[in-house]
Amino acid sequence: MLVMILELLIVLICLYIGSRYGSLALGAISGIGLAILVLGFGLKPGTPPTDVIYIIIAAVTCAGIMQAAGGMDWLIQIAEKMLRKHPEHITFLAPICTFCLTILVGTGHVVYTLMPIIVDIAIKKGIRPERPCAVASVASQVGITCSPIAAAVASFVVISNANGFDVNNLEVIAVTIPACLCGLICASFASYHRGLDLDKDPEFQKRLQNKEFRAQLYGTSTTLDKEISPDAKRAVMIFCLAILAIVMFSVFQILGHDIRPAFETGKTLEDGSPVLKPLGMNIIIQIVLITAAALMIIFCKAQPKKAVGGAVWQSGMVAVVAIYGIAWLADTYFANHLGTMQEALTEIVSEYPWTIAFAFFIVSVLINSQGAVVVAMLPLAYKLGIPGPVLLGVLPSVYGYFFIPNYPSDIATVNFDRTGTTVIGKYLLNHSFMMPGLISVIVSTIVGYALTMVFY
């Protein structure tokens, strides 16, 4: 038992150090932990999540090519038009926009382009920017478990199918989207009158006396004057059709008319006919997304070199390395100590299976990737005997990295808010994202769990 605890400490230390360095360090430093466990303690290496990694590569390639074609600019422009049309509702509309953009492109990093616009609208309407900004940053990450092409959803489907829970992408987001929307609406209501209004905030009014600050503050930040080319619009159409095609495969499965091609497995039935197995959705997703990326290059003048330099592709590939290292390290540890963990945890998870949500959340606080949390923890959850519907219901709990405000979208949001109302507190945990983050995750998890109890 002492050795097992020591090995767990090594895993946690590697995750902590990796999170402090961020970016590629999460995956690379996990390699140090893996080397210590395998070469130092003699543990049998686990299995890297290759199926999940392939899906992420396909998704970020497709989304990155769309960004290179200018499609992301058009999506941001559409969002800005809606926000400026109803500025008084910015605290509700801003998180809805960031949430929907994440669902569409599969990554929360689109928030960087929209956040300056949210701040600008809030300031000119006299609304404290912290209110829409904090919940919009949270919403951009909440949307990951609601996107059919996001790593977290793809990982959940692949791992669940391998463990006997037959679920597809559409069935996952049919639970997570309404659950997460309920959580975000509650977080928006809680943020609606948060803090002092700008005209009553003494610190802000003091800073406003500075003429340079005042001029900079009320400058215009907009994408509405940017001309959107027909190629950019065409790229968005191709991207949306690709997502629609993926969803339709799932729809036909649900309706009992599986349109996926089937192939012989090498086995035969009693009558001598071959046993056929449908093509896995993980392969279909990869084929559809890579094909869409190729079509955008050919018909939308998207430059691959520009895609590689874009934020979407770069953040996605960083996620690949992080998931590769973290999941391999976690699988090595859990696989070697599964028997002991089952003895210790089986009683509590059999009586209260929803408590696995606490484990998901705590691991997410250490790992800045929902996809990595799913890949690292979901196999263990299934081996502990927790039913698939329960795990689907508590899926929103894999977002916990707002707790310690070191995630890029949160840090960027603090910097975008020129009024200084969105803050990382003096005591680290008393920051602007804590309240909307906790409300969103708690409500989303409860609603998601209730939905699966009703429909499964």
Secondary structure in CASP SS format (residue, H / E / C, confidence):
PFRMAT SS
TARGET T0000
AUTHOR 0000-0000-0000
METHOD secondary structure of the structure
MODEL  1
M C 1.00
L H 1.00
V H 1.00
M H 1.00
I H 1.00
L H 1.00
E H 1.00
L H 1.00
L H 1.00
I H 1.00
V H 1.00
L H 1.00
I H 1.00
C H 1.00
L H 1.00
Y H 1.00
I H 1.00
G H 1.00
S H 1.00
R H 1.00
Y H 1.00
G C 1.00
S C 1.00
L C 1.00
A H 1.00
L H 1.00
G H 1.00
A H 1.00
I H 1.00
S H 1.00
G H 1.00
I H 1.00
G H 1.00
L H 1.00
A H 1.00
I H 1.00
L H 1.00
V H 1.00
L H 1.00
G H 1.00
F C 1.00
G C 1.00
L C 1.00
K C 1.00
P C 1.00
G C 1.00
T C 1.00
P C 1.00
P C 1.00
T H 1.00
D H 1.00
V H 1.00
I H 1.00
Y H 1.00
I H 1.00
I H 1.00
I H 1.00
A H 1.00
A H 1.00
V H 1.00
T H 1.00
C H 1.00
A H 1.00
G H 1.00
I H 1.00
M H 1.00
Q H 1.00
A H 1.00
A C 1.00
G C 1.00
G H 1.00
M H 1.00
D H 1.00
W H 1.00
L H 1.00
I H 1.00
Q H 1.00
I H 1.00
A H 1.00
E H 1.00
K H 1.00
M H 1.00
L H 1.00
R H 1.00
K H 1.00
H C 1.00
P H 1.00
E H 1.00
H H 1.00
I H 1.00
T H 1.00
F H 1.00
L H 1.00
A H 1.00
P H 1.00
I H 1.00
C H 1.00
T H 1.00
F H 1.00
C H 1.00
L H 1.00
T H 1.00
I H 1.00
L H 1.00
V H 1.00
G C 1.00
T C 1.00
G H 1.00
H H 1.00
V H 1.00
V H 1.00
Y H 1.00
T H 1.00
L H 1.00
M H 1.00
P H 1.00
I H 1.00
I H 1.00
V H 1.00
D H 1.00
I H 1.00
A H 1.00
I H 1.00
K H 1.00
K C 1.00
G C 1.00
I C 1.00
R C 1.00
P C 1.00
E H 1.00
R H 1.00
P H 1.00
C H 1.00
A H 1.00
V H 1.00
A H 1.00
S H 1.00
V H 1.00
A H 1.00
S H 1.00
Q H 1.00
V H 1.00
G H 1.00
I H 1.00
T H 1.00
C H 1.00
S C 1.00
P C 1.00
I C 1.00
A C 1.00
A H 1.00
A H 1.00
V H 1.00
A H 1.00
S H 1.00
F H 1.00
V H 1.00
V H 1.00
I H 1.00
S H 1.00
N H 1.00
A H 1.00
N C 1.00
G C 1.00
F C 1.00
D C 1.00
V C 1.00
N C 1.00
N H 1.00
L H 1.00
E H 1.00
V H 1.00
I H 1.00
A H 1.00
V H 1.00
T H 1.00
I H 1.00
P H 1.00
A H 1.00
C H 1.00
L H 1.00
C H 1.00
G H 1.00
L H 1.00
I H 1.00
C H 1.00
A H 1.00
S H 1.00
F H 1.00
A H 1.00
S H 1.00
Y C 1.00
H C 1.00
R C 1.00
G C 1.00
L C 1.00
D C 1.00
L H 1.00
D H 1.00
K H 1.00
D C 1.00
P H 1.00
E H 1.00
F H 1.00
Q H 1.00
K H 1.00
R H 1.00
L C 1.00
Q C 1.00
N C 1.00
K H 1.00
E H 1.00
F H 1.00
R H 1.00
A H 1.00
Q H 1.00
L H 1.00
Y C 1.00
G C 1.00
T C 1.00
S C 1.00
T C 1.00
T C 1.00
L C 1.00
D C 1.00
K C 1.00
E C 1.00
I C 1.00
S C 1.00
P H 1.00
D H 1.00
A H 1.00
K H 1.00
R H 1.00
A H 1.00
V H 1.00
M H 1.00
I H 1.00
F H 1.00
C H 1.00
L H 1.00
A H 1.00
I H 1.00
L H 1.00
A H 1.00
I H 1.00
V H 1.00
M H 1.00
F H 1.00
S H 1.00
V H 1.00
F H 1.00
Q H 1.00
I H 1.00
L C 1.00
G C 1.00
H C 1.00
D C 1.00
I C 1.00
R C 1.00
P C 1.00
A E 1.00
F E 1.00
E E 1.00
T E 1.00
G E 1.00
K E 1.00
T E 1.00
L C 1.00
E C 1.00
D C 1.00
G C 1.00
S C 1.00
P E 1.00
V E 1.00
L E 1.00
K E 1.00
P E 1.00
L C 1.00
G C 1.00
M H 1.00
N H 1.00
I H 1.00
I H 1.00
I H 1.00
Q H 1.00
I H 1.00
V H 1.00
L H 1.00
I H 1.00
T H 1.00
A H 1.00
A H 1.00
A H 1.00
L H 1.00
M H 1.00
I H 1.00
I H 1.00
F H 1.00
C C 1.00
K C 1.00
A C 1.00
Q C 1.00
P H 1.00
K H 1.00
K H 1.00
A H 1.00
V H 1.00
G C 1.00
G C 1.00
A H 1.00
V H 1.00
W H 1.00
Q H 1.00
S H 1.00
G H 1.00
M H 1.00
V H 1.00
A H 1.00
V H 1.00
V H 1.00
A H 1.00
I H 1.00
Y H 1.00
G H 1.00
I H 1.00
A H 1.00
W H 1.00
L H 1.00
A H 1.00
D H 1.00
T H 1.00
Y H 1.00
F H 1.00
A H 1.00
N H 1.00
H C 1.00
L H 1.00
G H 1.00
T H 1.00
M H 1.00
Q H 1.00
E H 1.00
A H 1.00
L H 1.00
T H 1.00
E H 1.00
I H 1.00
V H 1.00
S H 1.00
E H 1.00
Y C 1.00
P H 1.00
W H 1.00
T H 1.00
I H 1.00
A H 1.00
F H 1.00
A H 1.00
F H 1.00
F H 1.00
I H 1.00
V H 1.00
S H 1.00
V H 1.00
L H 1.00
I C 1.00
N C 1.00
S C 1.00
Q H 1.00
G H 1.00
A H 1.00
V H 1.00
V H 1.00
V H 1.00
A H 1.00
M H 1.00
L H 1.00
P H 1.00
L H 1.00
A H 1.00
Y H 1.00
K H 1.00
L C 1.00
G C 1.00
I C 1.00
P C 1.00
G H 1.00
P H 1.00
V H 1.00
L H 1.00
L H 1.00
G H 1.00
V C 1.00
L H 1.00
P H 1.00
S H 1.00
V H 1.00
Y C 1.00
G C 1.00
Y C 1.00
F C 1.00
F C 1.00
I C 1.00
P C 1.00
N C 1.00
Y C 1.00
P H 1.00
S H 1.00
D H 1.00
I H 1.00
A H 1.00
T H 1.00
V H 1.00
N H 1.00
F H 1.00
D C 1.00
R C 1.00
T C 1.00
G C 1.00
T C 1.00
T C 1.00
V C 1.00
I C 1.00
G C 1.00
K C 1.00
Y C 1.00
L C 1.00
L C 1.00
N C 1.00
H C 1.00
S C 1.00
F C 1.00
M H 1.00
M H 1.00
P H 1.00
G H 1.00
L H 1.00
I H 1.00
S H 1.00
V H 1.00
I H 1.00
V H 1.00
S H 1.00
T H 1.00
I H 1.00
V H 1.00
G H 1.00
Y H 1.00
A H 1.00
L H 1.00
T H 1.00
M H 1.00
V H 1.00
F H 1.00
Y C 1.00
END
